[in-house]
Amino acid sequence: MSKIIDGLYYSESHEYVKVEGDFGFIGITDYAQHELGNVVYVDMPEVDDEVTAGEDFGAVESVKAASDLMSPVSGTVVEVNEALEDEPGLINKDAFENWIIKVELSDKSELDSLMDAAAYKDMIGE
C-alpha cells in the first residue's frame, strides 16, 4: 500500500503539492516512486524559473525508466531540493519528505482542479 497524506493536493501524473501560505512544495508521490524503482537522477529547474500547471519542469530517472515531472501548479521556483543532486535515492526513502521544488504560487485557484487524498487513492486503486 502506498503512503498517501491527507491535506495535500495530487495530480493525475502522480505529483503532489504541499501548500504553506503562498508557497507549494512539489514532489512525486510514494506510489510514483514505487513504480519507478530506485531513483538515480533528478533533473530540476533553476531558482527563478517559471513553472506552468500541466507542463513539465524536469525529470526523474530510475534504473527502470525516466519520467517527466509535470507541474500541478503555476509559479516561480524559489528553491530546489539540492540534497537530491547528491542523493536522488532520498525520494525512495520518503517521497513526501523529499520534495523536489518549492514554488511561489501564482494562481491558488489551480489547486481546485487537483485531487485530494481520497480521490488520489481511488485513482491508483488502493
N, C-alpha and C positions, 0 to 999 in steps of 0.2 A: 504493500500500500504506500502510495506517495504521501509525503507530508504536504498538507495544504493549510495555509494560515488564514484565519478569519481576519477581516479588516483590510485585506489587500485587494488590489484590482488585478484581474487576469485577462490576458488576450488569447485569442484562438491559436496564435502561433507560440504559445507557452512562455510568454514573458509575464512578469509581474511588475506592479508599481506599488511601492510603499510610500504613501503621501505623508509628509511632515510639513505643515504650513504651505508655503508656495513652492516646495521642492518635492520631487519624486525620485525615489531610488529605484532603478530599473535593473532587473536581473532575469535569469531564466528559472523556471520552476523546478522543483525537486523531480517531478515527472520527466521533464525535459532532460535533466542531467542523467537520470537513469537510462533513458532511451539512447542518449549519445554515448554513454560509457565514459571511459577515462578521458577527461578534458586535458589536452596537451598545449593548447594555444588559444588565447582570446584576443581578437582584433578589436580595438576600441577606438572611438573617435578622439579628437583632441579637445581640451578645455576651450570653451568659447565657440565650438562648432554648434550649429543648429541641427536639431533632430525634428523629424516630422512624423506625426502619427501615421502608421501604416507603411512607413518606408524603412529600409534597412540602415543601421548605424554601425554595423560591424559584423563579426562572425565568431562563432565558437567552433574550434576544431577538436575532434577527439580521435582516438585510434581507429574508430569505425567510420566517421563521417565528418563533414563540415556543414554547419548550419548557419544561415544568415540570422542575424539578430534584427528583429523588426521592432521599431519603437511603438509602444502602445499610446504614447502621448507626444505632443509637440513641445519644444522648449529649447533652452540653451544649456549646453553641457557646462556645469560648474565644477565638476570633479570626476575623475576616473579612478577606479579602484586599482591603484598601482601595484598592490600586492599580487594581483593576478598576472602581472607581467612576469614575475619570478616564479610564481606558484599557481598556475592555472587550475591545478587539481583541487584548490580550495573550494571550487564550485561543487565538486563531487562530495566534499566533506559536509558542506552545508550551503545549499544553493541560496537560501533565504538570508543568511548572514553575509554572504559574499556577493553583494550587488555588483553590477558592472559599471554603471554610470549614475551620476546624480545630476538631475536637470532642474532648472528653474522653469516651472510650468508656465506656458504662455496662454493656455486655454483650459481651465479646470473643467469646463463642461464636457471635454473629450472623455473624462473619466466615466461619464454616464453611459457610454457605449461599450464599456468593458464589463466583464463578468465579475460577480462576487464569488466567494469561495464555494458556495453551494452549486452555482451554475457551472463553475470550472470542474468541480468534482463530477457532476453529471456528464460533462463533455468528454472527460477522459474515462468514463465508465467505472468509477470507483465508488 
